[in-house]
Amino acid sequence: MVLPACWCNSEPDFHTRYVEENASLVVLLRAGRRAEAAEALRGYLDAAEAELLGHLTP
């Protein structure tokens, strides 16, 4: 089986960097800090969108 070049590099995949942020969101939600979680999620999604679009742009 031959994998495309994008699967062979040593960089973490797109989702890896967001694992810690997911955990932080869970902590906020469990603590009932919904407004803070919502603000953190907005920033999280903006960063994820920018990163994804950066990968799509030649």
FENRACOR-V154694 format. One record per residue. PHI is phi in degrees with one decimal (none if undefined). Layout:
{{PHI} {PHI}}
This chain:
{{none} {-112.0} {-94.5} {-60.5} {-54.5} {-65.3} {-90.1} {-101.1} {-79.4} {-94.9} {-72.1} {-64.1} {-71.0} {-54.3} {-82.4} {-56.0} {-68.6} {-94.7} {-60.2} {-63.9} {-65.9} {-60.1} {-62.1} {-63.7} {-63.2} {-62.3} {-59.7} {-61.5} {-65.7} {-64.5} {-83.3} {76.9} {-93.3} {-64.8} {-64.0} {-65.2} {-63.7} {-63.7} {-65.7} {-63.4} {-65.0} {-59.5} {-63.8} {-59.7} {-69.0} {-62.3} {-65.2} {-64.4} {-62.8} {-61.3} {-64.2} {-60.8} {-63.4} {-62.5} {-75.1} {-86.6} {-82.4} {-67.4}}
